[in-house]
Amino acid sequence: SSKGPTWLIENEVSGLITALEDAKALAAAIGRVLGEAGLASQLADAGHAAYQARFSEPAVVEHYIELFKTVVR
């Protein structure tokens, strides 16, 4: 797998990560999303929640406030 998505996507929680250049694994992951009832919405919901927790405006502002608190001390 690529190192990029692993910090952003939790495998089997907010996405399905496959090895690079493994077409069969990618096809199997796509097949799971299409074939398993509710999997797509579970992954989407978990991905959205992770985004909100880490990258929404309130989350980013909170991170900056915490950073500024450590710099001011």
C-alpha positions, 0 to 999 in steps of 0.5 A, a space after each residue: 500500500 502507499 504510505 499516503 493513505 495509511 495516515 488518512 484511511 484506517 483500513 476496514 474502518 474508513 476505507 479499504 487499502 490494497 497493495 500497490 499494483 495489485 489489481 486483483 486485491 483492488 478488484 476484490 475490495 471494489 467487489 466488497 463495497 458493491 456486494 456487502 450490504 451497508 459497507 459503502 455507507 459504513 466506510 463513508 460514515 467513518 471517513 466523514 467522522 474522521 474528517 470532521 474530527 481532524 480536518 474540519 474548521 473547529 478541529 483545525 482551530 483547536 489544534 492551532 490554539 493548542 500550538 499557540 498555547 505551547 509557544 506562549 509558555 
